[in-house]
Amino acid sequence: MVNVTADTGKSQEKTINMSPWAIARRKFLRNKLAMISSFFLLTVIIISFLAPYITTADISKVNISQMSLEPSGEHWLGTDKSGRDIFTRILYGGRVSLLVGMSCTALVILFGTIVGAIAGFYGGFVDSALMRFTDFVLNFPFLVFVIVIGAIFQGQIDGLTILIAVISLLSWGGVARIVRSKILAEKENEYILAAVSIGCKPSKVIIKHLLPNVLSTIIVQATILFAGLIVAESGLSYLGYGVPQTIPSWGNMLSASQESDVLANKPWIWMPPAIILTVTILSINFIGEGLKDAFNPKSNR
């Protein structure tokens, strides 16, 4: 009994001496579900971006003689209605869906953090103006705007670039609000007041002192956003307003399930992209929950 108590005391003392980031890392590594999800997501990312080295099949060439073939040794997951190999298109589709998700997440976090940090630090009129603009963005009809912009610029410039830009510009409001609330609480601490009193520039106070202390919140939000933005891309592509049909993505592949014959009699066409999309989204959400628990000082997981 004495030995157990002694070991517990040593463990608690070691934890106290660790930095918050080290504690969070250790808690995250102990979360088995989050670690399995991280391994799966990393595998999907690596395989998707190494697609040209894994398969040499053409992702766009129509082959009438191989239309809607069932899975076989030649085509592991079968072919679609145009005779294109589904396994190959899943790999290349993953590149597009993940690229859109990553790019949008990076831009959303950047915009939201800048607006939220400036609003929270300066307060007053600046805060009111930026938050009213944020409310306007949050209330903007997302789907209608995407459809209109896509119709205006269709065929003029890269449709994928337009999709990333539109999704990013309409999705940063939630991050801005969260960052603002964290900055408002953090800037009342004595070390921030001391930095301001000695004449530190506002940009230096925000970048060097405030943002590092809200970084854990930003990381958790980025993970959650990543999953949501992949879903947004897939949903828009499924409806025909997302990634151009000439570019394979998981959403574009799922659009084939709109036909009742495919849905009822040819599950190999829509089930693989549906499964990989679902499992990927779940993995990202599990990672986000793991990070949330890891950065939560009250969590014992």
C-alpha distance (Angstrom), angle and dihedral (degrees) to the residues before:
residue distance angle dihedral
M1 . . .
V2 3.78 . .
N3 3.80 91.5 .
V4 3.79 92.3 51.3
T5 3.80 90.9 50.9
A6 3.78 91.1 48.0
D7 3.81 92.3 49.6
T8 3.80 90.5 48.7
G9 3.78 90.9 50.8
K10 3.80 91.8 50.2
S11 3.79 90.8 48.8
Q12 3.81 91.8 50.7
E13 3.79 91.5 46.9
K14 3.81 90.7 50.7
T15 3.81 90.8 50.2
I16 3.80 91.8 50.2
N17 3.81 90.5 53.2
M18 3.81 92.5 51.8
S19 3.80 123.0 94.0
P20 3.83 118.4 -112.0
W21 3.81 90.0 -108.5
A22 3.80 91.8 51.3
I23 3.81 90.8 49.7
A24 3.81 90.6 48.9
R25 3.80 91.3 49.1
R26 3.79 92.2 50.6
K27 3.81 92.4 47.9
F28 3.80 91.5 48.6
L29 3.80 92.8 49.4
R30 3.82 89.1 52.9
N31 3.80 91.3 54.7
K32 3.82 101.0 94.6
L33 3.81 95.7 -170.0
A34 3.80 92.0 50.8
M35 3.81 91.8 47.5
I36 3.81 93.2 49.1
S37 3.80 89.1 48.1
S38 3.81 90.7 49.0
F39 3.80 91.1 51.7
F40 3.81 91.7 48.5
L41 3.81 93.9 47.4
L42 3.79 92.0 47.3
T43 3.81 89.8 50.1
V44 3.82 91.8 50.5
I45 3.81 91.4 48.9
I46 3.81 93.7 48.5
I47 3.81 94.6 45.6
S48 3.81 92.7 45.8
F49 3.78 95.1 50.8
L50 3.81 91.4 44.1
A51 3.81 91.1 52.2
P52 3.84 94.9 118.0
Y53 3.81 89.1 58.2
I54 3.82 94.9 44.9
T55 3.80 100.8 48.7
T56 3.79 134.4 18.9
A57 3.82 98.0 -166.6
D58 3.81 117.3 126.4
I59 3.80 111.5 -106.7
S60 3.81 96.2 -159.2
K61 3.82 107.5 30.0
V62 3.80 112.8 111.2
N63 3.82 113.8 -134.8
I64 3.78 111.1 -171.3
S65 3.81 93.7 -173.1
Q66 3.84 91.5 60.2
M67 3.79 101.4 43.3
S68 3.85 116.9 148.1
L69 3.80 95.9 -9.2
E70 3.81 117.7 174.0
P71 3.84 119.9 -117.5
S72 3.81 112.6 -71.2
G73 3.77 141.9 153.2
E74 3.79 90.6 -81.8
H75 3.80 95.1 45.1
W76 3.80 109.1 29.0
L77 3.80 94.6 -164.7
G78 3.78 98.1 23.5
T79 3.81 128.2 -116.1
D80 3.78 133.6 -75.1
K81 3.79 130.5 -122.1
S82 3.81 90.5 -76.4
G83 3.79 95.1 49.6
R84 3.81 94.6 -106.5
D85 3.80 120.0 145.0
I86 3.82 109.3 -103.2
F87 3.82 95.9 -154.9
T88 3.81 90.4 56.0
R89 3.78 92.6 46.9
I90 3.82 91.3 49.6
L91 3.81 90.0 55.6
Y92 3.80 93.9 47.4
G93 3.80 91.1 39.3
G94 3.79 88.8 54.8
R95 3.79 89.8 55.4
V96 3.80 91.0 55.0
S97 3.82 97.5 42.2
L98 3.81 93.2 45.8
L99 3.81 92.2 43.9
V100 3.80 91.1 52.2
G101 3.80 90.7 46.9
M102 3.80 94.0 48.1
S103 3.80 94.8 44.1
C104 3.80 93.9 47.4
T105 3.81 91.5 45.7
A106 3.81 91.8 51.9
L107 3.81 92.7 48.6
V108 3.81 94.0 43.7
I109 3.80 92.2 50.1
L110 3.81 90.5 46.9
F111 3.81 95.3 49.6
G112 3.80 94.6 39.8
T113 3.80 94.2 47.3
I114 3.80 93.8 48.8
V115 3.81 94.4 48.2
G116 3.81 94.5 41.3
A117 3.81 94.1 46.8
I118 3.81 93.9 48.7
A119 3.81 92.8 45.7
G120 3.79 93.8 46.9
F121 3.79 96.0 45.1
Y122 3.82 100.1 45.4
G123 3.81 99.0 33.2
G124 3.79 119.9 175.4
F125 3.80 117.6 68.2
V126 3.81 93.5 -7.8
D127 3.79 90.9 53.9
S128 3.81 93.0 47.2
A129 3.82 93.7 47.7
L130 3.80 94.8 47.6
M131 3.79 93.9 44.9
R132 3.82 92.4 49.9
F133 3.79 88.5 51.5
T134 3.80 88.7 48.1
D135 3.81 90.4 51.9
F136 3.81 88.8 51.8
V137 3.82 90.9 52.8
L138 3.81 92.2 47.1
N139 3.81 91.7 51.2
F140 3.79 94.5 46.1
P141 3.84 114.1 116.4
F142 3.79 98.9 -107.4
L143 3.81 100.3 -170.1
V144 3.81 94.6 43.7
F145 3.80 91.8 49.9
V146 3.82 92.9 48.9
I147 3.81 91.6 49.9
V148 3.82 93.3 48.0
I149 3.81 94.8 46.0
G150 3.82 90.8 45.7
A151 3.81 90.5 52.0
I152 3.82 92.8 47.9
F153 3.79 97.1 49.1
Q154 3.80 98.7 32.3
G155 3.78 109.3 135.6
Q156 3.81 93.9 2.3
I157 3.80 102.8 85.6
D158 3.78 138.4 -0.3
G159 3.79 107.2 -52.8
L160 3.82 92.2 -155.3
T161 3.80 91.5 55.9
I162 3.81 90.8 49.7
L163 3.81 90.9 49.9
I164 3.81 92.3 51.8
A165 3.81 92.0 46.5
V166 3.81 95.1 48.4
I167 3.81 95.1 45.7
S168 3.81 91.0 47.5
L169 3.80 95.5 47.4
L170 3.80 92.0 51.4
S171 3.82 99.5 42.1
W172 3.82 107.9 53.9
G173 3.83 97.6 82.5
G174 3.80 96.8 88.7
V175 3.81 92.4 50.5
A176 3.81 90.7 49.1
R177 3.79 91.6 54.6
I178 3.79 93.8 48.3
V179 3.81 93.9 46.7
R180 3.82 90.7 46.8
S181 3.80 92.4 53.4
K182 3.80 91.6 48.9
I183 3.81 92.4 47.3
L184 3.83 91.4 49.2
A185 3.80 90.2 55.4
E186 3.80 95.6 40.8
K187 3.81 97.7 48.5
E188 3.82 91.3 63.1
N189 3.81 91.0 67.1
E190 3.78 117.4 108.8
Y191 3.81 96.4 -116.5
I192 3.81 90.5 58.0
L193 3.81 91.8 47.9
A194 3.79 88.8 49.0
A195 3.82 92.4 50.9
V196 3.80 90.8 50.6
S197 3.82 93.0 46.1
I198 3.81 93.2 55.4
G199 3.79 91.0 53.7
C200 3.82 104.5 -99.8
K201 3.78 112.4 167.7
P202 3.82 114.2 -106.0
S203 3.81 91.1 -120.0
K204 3.81 90.5 54.0
V205 3.79 92.7 47.8
I206 3.81 91.2 50.2
I207 3.81 97.5 44.3
K208 3.79 100.5 35.7
H209 3.81 103.2 33.2
L210 3.80 112.2 17.7
L211 3.81 106.4 36.9
P212 3.84 95.9 49.9
N213 3.80 88.4 57.3
V214 3.81 93.9 52.1
L215 3.81 94.4 39.5
S216 3.80 93.4 102.0
T217 3.80 90.3 58.0
I218 3.80 90.9 48.2
I219 3.81 91.5 50.9
V220 3.80 92.4 52.0
Q221 3.81 91.2 47.7
A222 3.80 91.0 48.9
T223 3.80 91.0 54.7
I224 3.79 93.0 49.6
L225 3.81 91.2 45.3
F226 3.79 91.6 50.8
A227 3.80 91.0 62.2
G228 3.79 93.7 43.5
L229 3.80 94.0 49.5
I230 3.80 92.8 50.3
V231 3.81 87.4 53.1
A232 3.81 89.9 48.7
E233 3.81 91.8 52.5
S234 3.80 92.4 46.5
G235 3.79 92.5 47.8
L236 3.81 93.6 48.9
S237 3.81 91.5 45.8
Y238 3.80 90.3 48.7
L239 3.82 89.1 54.8
G240 3.80 91.2 46.5
Y241 3.81 97.9 -109.9
G242 3.79 100.7 95.0
V243 3.79 130.6 60.9
P244 3.83 110.5 7.9
Q245 3.80 113.1 -97.3
T246 3.80 90.5 -118.9
I247 3.83 89.0 66.2
P248 3.83 116.2 67.5
S249 3.79 116.9 -126.5
W250 3.79 133.4 155.3
G251 3.79 89.8 -105.6
N252 3.81 92.8 51.4
M253 3.79 90.6 49.5
L254 3.79 90.8 51.8
S255 3.79 91.2 53.3
A256 3.82 87.2 76.8
S257 3.81 89.0 69.9
Q258 3.79 89.9 71.4
E259 3.80 88.0 84.5
S260 3.80 112.3 84.2
D261 3.82 93.0 -142.7
V262 3.81 91.8 56.6
L263 3.79 92.6 43.6
A264 3.82 94.0 50.3
N265 3.81 105.0 31.6
K266 3.82 107.9 21.0
P267 3.80 107.8 47.7
W268 3.82 92.9 156.4
I269 3.81 88.6 72.1
W270 3.81 97.5 59.0
M271 3.81 107.0 16.7
P272 3.86 98.6 70.8
P273 3.83 95.3 54.7
A274 3.82 90.4 40.7
I275 3.81 92.2 52.0
I276 3.81 96.3 44.7
L277 3.82 91.2 46.4
T278 3.81 92.7 48.7
V279 3.80 95.1 46.4
T280 3.81 91.9 45.6
I281 3.81 92.2 51.7
L282 3.81 90.9 47.3
S283 3.80 90.6 49.8
I284 3.79 92.3 52.1
N285 3.80 90.7 48.4
F286 3.81 91.5 49.8
I287 3.81 89.5 50.4
G288 3.79 89.5 50.1
E289 3.80 91.4 50.9
G290 3.79 89.8 48.1
L291 3.80 91.6 52.0
K292 3.80 90.5 46.2
D293 3.81 91.2 54.1
A294 3.81 91.8 42.9
F295 3.80 93.8 54.8
N296 3.81 93.0 42.2
P297 3.84 107.0 97.3
K298 3.82 90.5 -158.9
S299 3.80 93.3 56.3
N300 3.80 117.4 98.5
R301 3.79 96.4 -169.9
